[in-house]
Amino acid sequence: MKGVNVVVVGAGVIGFSTAVCIAEALPSCSVTLLADKFSPDTTSDGAAGILFAAKFPDVPLERQRRWFKDSFDHLLAIAQSQHSPEAGVMLSSGWQIFREAPADIRPFWSEFVIGFRLMTDRELERFPDHAFGQAFTTIKCECSSYLPWLEKRFRKAGGQVQQMKVNNLQELSNSYDIIVNCSGLGSKALVGDAQVYPVRGQVLKVEAPWLQHFIRDGDGKTYIYPGVHSVTVGGTRQEGDGRLQVDAGDTRSILERCVRLEPSLGEAKVLSEWVGLRPSRRNPRVEREAVQLRGRRVPVVHNYGHGGWGVTLAWGTALDAVGLVRQCLHEKPPQAKL
């Protein structure tokens, strides 16, 4: 099996997680990661990176549970190790609050986070517009530190990194035996997937070192996530909106909503504003197919379309992708290149 050339397209949290998993699990493969943008210019870099999940409609729940648990356990081990500061991975405790109790008061991921419980009436007193809440400790993973850390880990496992824009899979067919597509929103053009669409997210970083607990409104639009150097406040979920410019109206709305939940934020200094497009899809695509490229059947493993849950599910779906690459290796020896 020596000398199988694998290429991973995409340098966000999905691409680098997948590349690391393949390079470490399959030392017989020579793994190259290609992307036109790297940290700090990826969508992942602006993500708040806090771990919990929403349910995808058509993915078996058992698979979603595994994705979440594998990702959580992986990041928890980093958070509890000497790598925590460099990797930007830390424990974070706080509340998710709702105007009325959701149908699922104990979501599927509640058993994997730490100390999940329903909020007491006394805790809810500070949120008079909200009638129900969940308290738990989860993980915050700051991709502006985590991606460079993963890249280092990938290179240490023998991986190679190259900056280039991949316009179509044909460009890769002569050099690689297996293609792994982690191109996120780029999959719309790269593999013609019309099911991928942008969901615009705008966030601010503010200076508020006195805040220690996260607060997230259950509707997913308003949140306050303290991090290592600043607090991320947001946000927006604008489906089909491809604007990358900061919108002053959104900034005002974010600050007003967050100050309602946490009045002390009225005193916080805004450090930066950021916009990113979540690569959304009804369900993430984690599967393989054989594609005809220049007269040759080339196995392609897809891992994209995680929407706003990329950081949450990256390691779990990366492990699935490794399993798919392994299947490709067992089924078909690579064709000799003449």
Backbone hydrogen bonds, N-H to C=O, Kabsch-Sander energy under -0.5 kcal/mol:
donor,donor_aa,acceptor,acceptor_aa,energy
3,G,28,S,-0.7
4,V,1,M,-0.6
4,V,28,S,-1.3
5,N,3,G,-0.6
6,V,4,V,-0.6
6,V,30,S,-2.8
7,V,178,I,-2.3
8,V,32,T,-3.0
9,V,180,V,-2.8
10,G,8,V,-0.6
10,G,34,L,-2.9
16,F,12,G,-2.6
17,S,13,V,-1.5
18,T,14,I,-2.4
19,A,15,G,-2.6
20,V,16,F,-2.5
21,C,17,S,-2.4
22,I,18,T,-2.4
23,A,19,A,-2.6
24,E,20,V,-2.6
25,A,21,C,-2.3
26,L,22,I,-2.6
29,C,26,L,-2.6
30,S,4,V,-2.9
31,V,29,C,-0.7
32,T,6,V,-2.5
33,L,160,Q,-3.1
34,L,8,V,-2.8
34,L,32,T,-0.5
35,A,162,Q,-1.5
41,D,38,F,-3.1
45,D,42,T,-0.6
46,G,42,T,-0.5
46,G,43,T,-1.2
47,A,43,T,-0.6
47,A,44,S,-1.2
51,L,139,I,-2.3
52,F,50,I,-0.9
59,V,56,F,-0.6
63,R,60,P,-0.8
64,Q,60,P,-1.9
65,R,61,L,-2.8
66,R,62,E,-1.9
67,W,63,R,-2.6
68,F,64,Q,-2.3
69,K,65,R,-2.9
70,D,66,R,-2.9
71,S,67,W,-1.9
72,F,68,F,-3.0
73,D,69,K,-3.0
74,H,70,D,-1.9
75,L,71,S,-2.4
76,L,72,F,-2.9
77,A,73,D,-2.0
78,I,74,H,-1.3
79,A,75,L,-2.9
80,Q,76,L,-1.8
81,S,78,I,-2.0
84,S,78,I,-0.5
84,S,81,S,-1.3
87,A,83,H,-3.0
88,G,84,S,-1.2
89,V,84,S,-1.6
90,M,88,G,-0.5
90,M,140,K,-2.5
92,S,138,T,-2.6
94,G,136,F,-2.0
95,W,214,F,-2.3
96,Q,134,Q,-2.6
97,I,216,R,-2.5
98,F,132,F,-3.2
105,I,103,A,-0.9
110,S,107,P,-2.3
112,F,109,W,-1.6
113,V,109,W,-1.4
114,I,137,T,-2.8
117,R,135,A,-2.2
119,M,133,G,-2.7
124,L,120,T,-1.9
125,E,121,D,-1.0
125,E,122,R,-0.6
126,R,123,E,-0.9
127,F,124,L,-2.1
130,H,127,F,-2.3
131,A,98,F,-1.5
132,F,98,F,-1.9
134,Q,96,Q,-2.7
135,A,117,R,-3.0
136,F,94,G,-1.9
137,T,114,I,-2.7
138,T,92,S,-3.4
140,K,90,M,-3.1
141,C,49,G,-3.2
142,E,88,G,-3.1
142,E,140,K,-0.6
143,C,141,C,-0.9
145,S,142,E,-1.8
146,Y,142,E,-2.7
147,L,143,C,-2.7
149,W,145,S,-1.7
150,L,146,Y,-2.7
151,E,147,L,-2.6
152,K,148,P,-2.0
153,R,149,W,-2.0
154,F,150,L,-2.8
155,R,151,E,-2.6
156,K,152,K,-2.2
157,A,153,R,-1.3
158,G,155,R,-1.8
159,G,154,F,-2.5
160,Q,31,V,-2.4
162,Q,33,L,-2.7
164,M,35,A,-1.7
164,M,162,Q,-0.8
166,V,164,M,-0.5
167,N,165,K,-0.7
169,L,190,L,-0.5
171,E,168,N,-0.9
172,L,169,L,-1.8
173,S,169,L,-0.8
173,S,170,Q,-1.0
174,N,170,Q,-0.5
175,S,172,L,-0.8
176,Y,172,L,-1.7
177,D,5,N,-2.4
178,I,5,N,-1.8
179,I,299,P,-2.3
180,V,7,V,-3.2
181,N,179,I,-0.6
181,N,301,V,-3.0
182,C,9,V,-2.0
182,C,180,V,-0.8
186,G,183,S,-2.4
187,S,184,G,-2.0
188,K,185,L,-1.6
189,A,186,G,-0.6
190,L,186,G,-3.0
191,V,187,S,-1.8
193,D,187,S,-1.7
194,A,192,G,-1.0
196,V,193,D,-1.1
197,Y,280,S,-2.4
199,V,278,R,-1.3
200,R,238,Q,-2.7
201,G,276,G,-3.1
203,V,274,W,-2.4
204,L,233,V,-2.9
205,K,272,S,-2.5
206,V,231,V,-2.7
207,E,269,K,-2.8
208,A,206,V,-0.8
211,L,208,A,-2.2
214,F,93,S,-1.9
215,I,224,I,-2.1
216,R,95,W,-2.1
217,D,222,T,-3.0
218,G,97,I,-3.7
220,G,217,D,-2.7
223,Y,234,G,-2.2
224,I,215,I,-2.6
225,Y,232,T,-3.1
227,G,230,S,-2.3
231,V,206,V,-2.7
232,T,225,Y,-2.6
233,V,204,L,-2.8
233,V,231,V,-0.5
234,G,223,Y,-2.1
235,G,202,Q,-0.7
238,Q,200,R,-1.9
239,E,237,R,-0.9
240,G,198,P,-3.1
241,D,238,Q,-1.5
242,G,240,G,-0.7
248,A,246,V,-0.6
251,T,247,D,-2.2
252,R,248,A,-2.3
253,S,249,G,-2.3
254,I,250,D,-2.9
255,L,251,T,-2.4
256,E,252,R,-2.6
257,R,253,S,-2.6
258,C,254,I,-2.6
259,V,255,L,-2.5
260,R,256,E,-1.6
261,L,257,R,-1.2
262,E,258,C,-2.6
265,L,262,E,-2.4
266,G,263,P,-2.1
267,E,264,S,-1.8
268,A,265,L,-1.6
269,K,207,E,-1.0
271,L,205,K,-3.2
272,S,205,K,-1.6
274,W,203,V,-2.5
276,G,201,G,-2.5
278,R,199,V,-2.6
278,R,276,G,-0.6
280,S,197,Y,-2.0
280,S,278,R,-1.6
285,R,304,Y,-3.3
286,V,284,P,-0.8
287,E,302,H,-1.0
289,E,300,V,-2.6
291,V,289,E,-0.5
291,V,298,V,-2.8
293,L,291,V,-0.7
293,L,296,R,-3.2
296,R,293,L,-1.1
298,V,291,V,-3.2
298,V,296,R,-0.7
300,V,289,E,-3.4
301,V,179,I,-2.9
302,H,287,E,-3.6
302,H,300,V,-0.5
303,N,181,N,-2.7
304,Y,285,R,-1.6
307,G,279,P,-2.5
309,W,306,H,-2.0
310,G,307,G,-0.7
313,L,309,W,-2.0
314,A,310,G,-1.5
317,T,313,L,-2.7
318,A,314,A,-2.1
319,L,315,W,-2.1
320,D,316,G,-1.6
321,A,317,T,-2.4
322,V,318,A,-2.1
323,G,319,L,-1.8
324,L,320,D,-1.8
325,V,321,A,-2.4
326,R,322,V,-2.7
327,Q,323,G,-1.9
328,C,324,L,-2.0
329,L,325,V,-2.2
330,H,326,R,-2.2
331,E,327,Q,-2.2
332,K,328,C,-1.7
338,L,336,A,-0.6
